[in-house]
């Protein structure tokens, strides 16, 4: 039986033990695994953007929580970033428990459970997956039936548990979408990409088997491990040229050249902002939109001779908007 045939709420109501058994097996497999280099590179880029007040949103269709685990490990290296992150998602008594502020899991997470949908008066929040269980365990919450916190194939997205409205609003304002390793077989992922293509913003697809068939898409044919590290390194390098420096105590405010190049002006912040993330300066005629910088990083990879057989490049669209860049990373299974 295919997953799409039994991972449904209809099947769960009729055969809850089977759905729980599937999740228990998945949970055990997940606990024997660990996030990879691509998860770590994405987390590093998230921290870079947070440190420099560059709006970015990570959206995943995966339910394994590897993006959360990678981010939590990487952010420890950056106290100035970790101090910005709300911690209520770790508080078991909070309504935000389990909803990581930097990783929006569109299909839920195998680390959490919630009240069964039939219990309409139950709190609309998440609870921890039981620490011990066997194949026949059907967890209870305060003595009441529960369900896994995963979006089943016949269910709809909602803001309450999957933050789909938050994702949709951010995506509607972004000027860059990076799509990593998804076949776009799920509803939300497909809509996000279709919207980005129709708005003619920068779309970069990293995929061994590219599937976005549209003009204005830059496709890097390969795995995330092959391309993300270099693309993000180049993007950080280019974005760094556009970010303000932090003025040291006692230093007078002045204009400085960037790397000795005339015309590359970097704004210096006042000493009152030394302990805060430096704000990004308004765009002027000499600055590039960040979507252009991200695309430039991807195009630099394209021009490397060693990568020529891995690239499928269409007409690349960039934008002069100062809107937010968005990052999605997904290999989802659900609807």
N, C-alpha and C positions, 0 to 999 in steps of 0.2 A: 504494500500500500504506500502511495506517495504521501509526502508530508502534507501537501495541499488538501489531501482527501480526509485526513484525520485531525490535523492541527486547526480545528475550528471550534467555535464556542458551542455549536450545535452538538458536535461529537463529545465535547467536554461535559455538557449537561447529561448526556446519556451514558458516557463511559469515563467518569472523572479519574478512575484509577489508571487508565491507559495514558491519559495526558500527563498525569503526575509521574508515571513511570518514565515516560520519554524525557521529561524535564530533569528527573533525578539522574538519568544516564548522561544527559548533556552536561549537567552540573559537575558530575564526577570527572568527565573528560576535560572540562574547562579547568578544573582545579589542578589537573596534572600538566597543564600548559602554561605558557607565559607570553606576554606581549612581545612583538618583534621589533626590529630596528625601525620599521616604517611608523609604528605607533610612537616610538620615542622621538623620531624626527618631527612628527606632527606636534607632539607636546612641546618640543623645543621652540617650534615656530609660534605656537600659542603663547608661550611665555615671552618671547620677543615682542609680539604684538601687544600683550598686556603691559609690558614694561614701558612701551612707547606710545600707549594710548591709541593703538591702531585697532579699530573695531574688526573683529573676526568671530565667526561662529562655526563651531565644529558640530556637524550633524552625522550621526551614524545609524545605520539600520541593524548593526550587530547587537546581539543581546549578551555578549560575553564580558562586557565591562573592561576590556583590555585598554581602551582609550582612557578610561578613568584611572586605571592602575598606572599607566604610563605617565599621565599628567601628574598624578600625586607624587610619583617618584622624582620626576624632573623638576617640579616646582620647588622642591626642597632646596635646590641649589640657588634659588632666587628669592631671598627673604622679602625684598621690596615688592615682589609680585605676590607671593603667598599671603602677605598681609592684606592684600586687596580682596582676596577671595572669601565670600561668605562661607561660614562653616555650618550653617543650619542644616545642610544636607546630611551631615554626620550625626545629628541629634535625633535619637530614636523617638523622641517625644514631639518633634516638629512636624508640621504638615508638609515641609519641604524635604523630609527625610528621603534619601535615595535619589533625589533629583539633582544631579551634579550641575553647578552653574556654568561650567565650561564645556560640558559634553552633553549634548541633547540626543538622547537615545529614542529614536522615533518608534522603535518596536519593543521598548521596555528592556528589562534586564533579568537575567537568570539569578541574580543575587537577592531578589526581593519577591515577596508575595503580597497579596492584598485581599480584602474581604470579597467573598463571592458576589457577583453582580446581582444575584437574587435578593441579597440583603440590602434593601434600599436605604435603610436607616443607619447603616454602618458608616464609620468615619471614612472619608475619601482620602486615604493616605496609604503609604507603603509600610511594610513590616519586613524584618529580616527573614531570609530563607532559613529554615531550621538547620542547626549545626550538625545534627545527626539524623539520619533517615535511612530507610532501606527501600527496596523497590516498591513495597506496598504501602509506604507512608503517604497519607493524605493529610497534610498539615491543617491544624485548626488555629484560629485567632480568637482568643477569649472564648473558646469552646464552640465557635461557629465555623462553618465551612469556609475555606479560602480558595484562592485560585492563583496560578502563577502570574507574575507581572510581565506578561508578554502579550503582544498584539497577535491574536489569532487571525487566520486567513479570512474569516467572514465577519470580522469586526471593523469598526471605523476608528480613525484617529480622533483624538480629542486633546484639548489643551491641558486638562486636568492631570492626566497621567503621561501624555506623550509630547506635550508642548508644541503641537502642530501649528497653532496660531502664531506663536513666537517665531518659529522657523519660517513660516510663510511671510510674515511682516518683514523680517530681516532680509530674506531672499528677494523680496520685491524692491528693496532699496539698495541692494548691493551693486557693485560694478565689476565683480569678478567672482566666478564660480569655478572651483577646482573639484573635479569629480574623480574619485579614486576607486577603481576595482568594483564596479557594479554593472550588472546587465540591464538595469532599469526595468526590472520585471515587477517592481512594486509601484503602487499608485503614487505615493508622495514623491519618491525620487524622480519618477517620470515627469510629474508636474513641475517640480523645481527646475529641471533641465529645460523642459519645454518653455517655461516662462523666461528663463535666462536667454535662450536662443531667440525668442520672439522679441525681447527687449534689445537684442543685439549688443549685449554686454560680453565681456571677455569670458570665454568658457574654455577650460583646459581639462582634457580627459587623459588620465593615466590608466591604461588597461591593456593586458596582453591581447585582448580581442576587442578593440574599440567598437562601440555600438551607437554612438551619437552621430546620426547621419544628418548633418546640417552645415550650411556655410557658416563661417565665422568661428569654427571650432579648431583649436590646436590639439592634436592627438599625439600623445607619447605612447608608443606601442611597447609595452613591457610591464614589469611589476613595479609596485610602489617602492620596493627596496632599491630598484635600479635608478629611479629618477628623483624621488623626494628629497634626499639629502642634498644633491647638487642643486636642484631647483630652489630649495629654501635657502641654501647658502648664498646663491646669487641674488635671490630676492632680498635677503637681509642686507647684503652688500649694497644693492641699489637703493633700498629704502633708507639705509643708514645715511646716505648722502643727502637725503631730503629731511632728516630729523634734526631738531635743534640740539645743541650741546647744552650741558648744565654748567652754569657759571660757578666757579669756585669762590669760596668765601674770600672777600677782600678784592676780588677782581672787578674792575670797572666794566660796564657794559659796552661792547663794541662789536663791529661787524668783522667777521673772519672769513677767509676764503677756505673752501673745502679742498684739501689735498693740494693746495697751491694753485688751483685752477681759478682763474679770474672769472667773475660772473656767477660762481657757485656760492651764494651767500647763505650762511647758517645763522639763524637767530639765536642770540644768547639769552638765557632766562635769568631772572633776578635771583639773588641769594635766598629769597624766601621760598624758592621752589627746589632747593637742592635736595631735600628729602622726599620729594614727590616725583612722580613720573612726569617727564617734560612733555608739555602739550605739543601737539603737532602744529606747525605754523600754517597760516592760510595759504592756499595755492596762489602762485603768481605766474607770470608768463614763463619764468625760467624753470618752474617745477613740473614734473611729470605726475599724472595721476597714478596712484599705486597699482591700479589694474594694469597700466602700461608697464610698470616696473616688474610685476609678476610675469607678465607675458614676455618681457625682454629676457627674464631669467629662463623661461621655458624655451624661447627661441635660441638662446645661447647653447642650450643642450642640443637642440636640433642641428646646429651648425657643426657639431663635433663629428669628424669623419667616422668615429667608431660607432656612432648612433644612427647613421644614415639609414640602415636597414630596419630600424625599429620605429621610424617616424612616419606617420601619415598626417601630412599637414594640409589643411584647407585654408581658405582665405581667413586670416586672423583679424578679428575685430577688436579694437581697443576703444576706450571711451575717455572723454575729458572730464567726466564726472568726478566729484570728490566723495561720492558715496562709499559705503562700507564694502570691503572685500569679504566674501563668504567662502568658507571651506567646507566641503562635505566629503566624508569618507565612508564608504559603505559597501557591504556585500550582503545585503539583506535577504531574508527568506520570506518575509511575511507580506501581506497585502497592504 
